[in-house]
């Protein structure tokens, strides 16, 4: 055997090994590409979920702001009603104190004076005078 033939056989063997390695590498690259496509789909789905969550957060924020405004309005009305109730309670206490001190005394026939109703009416707060 001569040397050129040995070199050609060695080169043929190396070329065959390179061909096998290229086939294995092609399979790995194909798997990587298919995984990359799946990753693209996953990223797209994640992006849609983030956009949806952002819009949900904006809606939740606006709903919370509306609820806060409604609660503020109710709290304001409750405070005004509480103030009015405290005025009524104070007025009732003054009337009770006057009655205890004998400010309103029955006449000799145990009949209340005729102007007692108008005197009590004058003690009511303005908002309640017209309510009957």
KALIN-V219399 format. One record per pair of residues at least 6 apart in sequence whose C-alpha atoms are under 6 Angstrom apart, sorted by the first residue. I is the first residue (numbers start at 0). J is the second residue. D is the distance in whole Angstrom. If there is no record, write none. Layout:
BEGIN
((I,J,D) (I,J,D))
END
This chain:
BEGIN
((105,111,5))
END
